[in-house]
């Protein structure tokens, strides 16, 4: 029997469109782009099906389990221009993250270089990142939004764009994201999920079937106009908070 993989709980939606690009709200469990290893749906394949005859080019990517806003160019030049804005840190990205534990302060700037940590007895996951002295510089600003007895909702602002950056940095300060199979309680959960799919045992240990990270806002200037596009916390994460009696403050 194949592993019980999880499907996107809702369709992607275009939340902003210009002549040059789209901003699309990606659901969790949807790949950003097709992979060679499987034929599972992706945001690019969804766009190709929705708008036949058009081509689209990703300006940024989100992990499969991460939900939220993505920039998609209508041509390669637009995607390249958006990518250069990101490289120059002229696009502000904000994420909402639900983490274990109570943050001891309302504001924190994490500066720690990141890189691959390599396969070992302690780390069975090849893609896993960690803090490495020789790694690429990485900066994440964190602001506490609200908290409950055992969890905190954070606003995270990555100032650099390293692989798994927010997840690694939050795990490094001992506030891993709820549901994180790689940087949570045990990276072996990631391999277990890949081999067997979602299971009651994983549900008991992780509480959520995906990591609680949502790309909630993009702000930047394009062709002389200021853009500020946001996406609310999706239903699965909002429901998780309601079950624990936590309400997000009004925007």
C-alpha positions as CSV (number, residue, x, y, z in Angstrom):
1,X,0.0,0.0,0.0
2,X,1.5,3.4,-0.9
3,X,2.1,6.0,1.9
4,X,-0.8,8.1,2.9
5,X,0.3,11.4,1.6
6,X,-1.6,14.6,2.4
7,X,-3.3,16.7,-0.2
8,X,-3.8,20.5,-0.4
9,X,-7.0,21.4,1.6
10,X,-8.0,24.2,-0.7
11,X,-7.2,25.6,-4.2
12,X,-4.5,28.2,-4.7
13,X,-5.9,31.7,-5.3
14,X,-4.5,34.7,-7.1
15,X,-4.7,37.6,-4.6
16,X,-3.0,40.2,-6.8
17,X,-2.3,40.6,-10.5
18,X,-0.4,43.2,-12.6
19,X,0.8,43.2,-16.2
20,X,4.1,41.7,-15.0
21,X,3.4,39.2,-12.2
22,X,0.9,37.4,-10.0
23,X,0.9,37.0,-6.2
24,X,-0.6,33.6,-5.4
25,X,-1.7,32.2,-2.1
26,X,-0.4,28.7,-2.1
27,X,-2.1,26.0,0.1
28,X,0.0,23.6,2.2
29,X,1.0,20.2,0.7
30,X,1.4,21.7,-2.8
31,X,4.8,21.8,-4.4
32,X,6.0,25.2,-5.7
33,X,7.3,23.6,-8.9
34,X,7.3,20.1,-10.5
35,X,10.1,17.7,-9.5
36,X,11.8,15.0,-11.5
37,X,11.1,12.4,-8.8
38,X,7.3,12.4,-9.0
39,X,4.3,13.9,-10.9
40,X,2.6,15.4,-7.9
41,X,0.7,18.7,-8.6
42,X,2.5,22.0,-8.2
43,X,1.7,25.7,-8.2
44,X,3.2,26.0,-11.7
45,X,1.2,23.1,-13.0
46,X,-2.0,24.5,-11.5
47,X,-1.3,27.9,-13.2
48,X,-0.6,26.2,-16.5
49,X,-4.0,24.4,-16.2
50,X,-5.9,27.5,-15.1
51,X,-4.4,29.8,-17.7
52,X,-3.7,27.6,-20.8
53,X,-1.4,29.1,-23.3
54,X,0.4,31.3,-20.7
55,X,3.9,30.8,-19.2
56,X,4.8,31.5,-15.6
57,X,8.1,31.8,-13.8
58,X,8.6,31.6,-10.1
59,X,10.4,34.5,-8.4
60,X,10.5,32.7,-5.0
61,X,9.6,29.3,-3.6
62,X,8.0,27.9,-0.5
63,X,8.4,24.5,1.0
64,X,5.7,22.0,0.1
65,X,4.1,22.2,3.6
66,X,4.5,26.0,3.9
67,X,1.4,28.0,2.9
68,X,1.1,31.6,1.8
69,X,2.2,34.2,-0.7
70,X,4.4,33.5,-3.7
71,X,5.6,35.8,-6.5
72,X,5.1,34.5,-10.0
73,X,6.4,36.4,-13.1
74,X,4.4,36.4,-16.3
75,X,7.7,36.2,-18.2
76,X,11.3,35.4,-17.3
77,X,12.3,39.1,-17.3
78,X,9.7,40.0,-14.6
79,X,10.7,37.0,-12.5
80,X,14.3,38.0,-12.8
81,X,13.6,41.6,-11.8
82,X,11.6,40.4,-8.8
83,X,14.5,38.1,-7.9
84,X,16.9,41.0,-8.0
85,X,14.7,43.0,-5.6
86,X,14.8,40.1,-3.2
87,X,18.6,39.8,-3.5
88,X,18.9,43.5,-2.6
89,X,16.5,43.0,0.3
90,X,13.9,45.4,-1.2
91,X,11.0,43.0,-0.8
92,X,9.9,42.6,2.8
93,X,8.6,39.1,3.6
94,X,6.6,38.4,6.7
95,X,5.7,34.9,8.0
96,X,3.4,33.8,10.8
97,X,4.8,30.8,12.8
98,X,3.3,28.8,15.6
99,X,6.1,27.6,17.8
100,X,6.5,25.5,21.0
101,X,7.1,27.3,24.2
102,X,6.9,30.9,25.3
103,X,9.3,33.4,23.9
104,X,11.2,35.2,26.7
105,X,11.1,38.5,24.8
106,X,8.9,40.4,22.4
107,X,11.7,41.1,19.9
108,X,14.7,39.0,18.8
109,X,17.1,39.2,15.9
110,X,18.8,35.8,15.1
111,X,22.0,36.0,13.2
112,X,23.5,32.6,12.5
113,X,25.1,31.2,9.3
114,X,23.4,28.2,7.8
115,X,24.5,25.2,5.8
116,X,24.1,21.4,5.3
117,X,25.1,19.5,8.4
118,X,25.6,16.2,6.6
119,X,24.4,12.6,7.2
120,X,25.4,11.1,10.6
121,X,24.0,8.9,13.3
122,X,22.4,12.0,14.8
123,X,21.1,13.3,11.5
124,X,19.5,10.9,9.0
125,X,18.1,13.6,6.7
126,X,20.3,14.7,3.8
127,X,18.6,18.0,3.2
128,X,18.7,19.1,6.9
129,X,20.3,22.5,7.6
130,X,22.0,23.7,10.7
131,X,24.1,26.5,12.1
132,X,27.6,26.2,10.5
133,X,30.5,28.6,11.1
134,X,31.4,28.3,7.4
135,X,27.8,28.6,6.3
136,X,26.0,31.4,4.4
137,X,25.1,34.4,6.5
138,X,21.4,34.3,7.6
139,X,19.3,36.8,9.6
140,X,15.8,36.4,10.9
141,X,13.9,39.0,12.9
142,X,11.2,37.7,15.2
143,X,8.4,39.5,17.0
144,X,6.0,37.8,19.5
145,X,2.4,38.2,18.5
146,X,0.5,36.2,21.2
147,X,0.9,33.1,23.2
148,X,-0.9,30.4,25.1
149,X,0.1,27.9,27.8
150,X,2.6,26.0,25.7
151,X,2.8,27.8,22.3
152,X,3.6,31.2,20.9
153,X,2.5,32.8,17.6
154,X,5.4,34.8,16.0
155,X,5.9,37.2,13.2
156,X,9.1,36.2,11.4
157,X,10.9,38.5,9.0
158,X,13.7,36.7,7.1
159,X,16.3,39.3,6.0
160,X,18.1,36.7,3.9
161,X,16.7,33.8,1.9
162,X,18.5,30.6,3.0
163,X,17.0,27.1,2.7
164,X,14.7,26.4,5.7
165,X,16.0,29.6,7.3
166,X,13.1,30.4,9.6
167,X,12.6,26.8,10.7
168,X,16.3,26.3,11.5
169,X,16.7,29.6,13.4
170,X,13.6,29.0,15.5
171,X,14.7,25.4,16.3
172,X,18.1,26.8,17.2
173,X,16.6,29.0,19.9
174,X,14.6,26.0,21.2
175,X,11.3,27.2,19.9
176,X,10.8,24.8,17.0
177,X,7.7,25.2,14.7
178,X,4.8,23.0,15.7
179,X,4.5,20.1,13.3
180,X,8.1,20.4,11.9
181,X,9.2,16.9,10.8
182,X,12.8,17.9,10.3
183,X,13.6,20.5,12.9
184,X,11.1,19.5,15.6
185,X,11.4,16.7,18.2
186,X,13.1,14.1,15.9
187,X,14.3,14.3,12.3
188,X,13.5,10.6,11.9
189,X,9.8,11.7,11.7
190,X,10.6,13.1,8.3
191,X,11.8,9.7,7.0
192,X,8.9,7.9,8.7
193,X,6.5,10.2,6.9
194,X,8.2,9.8,3.6
195,X,8.1,6.0,3.9
196,X,4.7,5.5,5.5
197,X,2.7,8.7,5.2
198,X,0.7,10.4,7.9
199,X,-0.1,8.1,10.8
200,X,-1.6,8.2,14.3
201,X,1.8,7.9,15.8
202,X,3.1,11.0,14.0
203,X,-0.1,12.9,14.9
204,X,0.5,12.2,18.6
205,X,4.1,13.4,18.4
206,X,3.8,16.4,16.0
207,X,0.2,17.6,16.7
208,X,-0.1,19.0,13.2
209,X,0.3,17.2,9.8
210,X,2.5,20.0,8.5
211,X,4.8,22.7,10.0
212,X,2.9,25.7,11.2
213,X,4.5,28.3,8.9
214,X,2.6,30.7,6.7
215,X,3.9,33.4,4.3
216,X,1.5,36.1,5.3
217,X,2.7,39.4,3.7
218,X,4.8,40.8,0.9
219,X,5.7,44.5,0.7
220,X,7.7,46.2,-2.0
221,X,7.8,49.0,-4.6
222,X,7.1,48.2,-8.2
223,X,7.2,50.7,-11.1
224,X,6.7,53.6,-8.7
225,X,3.9,52.1,-6.7
226,X,4.0,50.7,-3.2
227,X,2.5,47.2,-2.9
228,X,1.5,45.6,0.4
229,X,-0.3,42.2,0.0
230,X,-1.3,40.0,2.9
231,X,-2.9,36.6,3.4
232,X,-4.7,35.6,6.7
233,X,-3.8,32.5,8.7
234,X,-5.3,29.5,6.8
235,X,-8.1,27.4,8.4
236,X,-5.9,24.5,9.6
237,X,-3.6,26.8,11.6
238,X,-6.5,29.0,12.8
239,X,-8.3,25.9,14.0
240,X,-5.3,24.7,15.9
241,X,-5.1,28.0,17.7
242,X,-8.8,28.0,18.5
243,X,-8.6,24.6,20.0
244,X,-6.1,26.0,22.5
245,X,-8.1,29.1,23.2
246,X,-5.7,31.5,21.4
247,X,-7.1,34.4,19.3
248,X,-4.9,36.5,17.1
249,X,-5.0,40.2,17.9
250,X,-6.9,42.4,15.4
251,X,-4.7,43.7,12.6
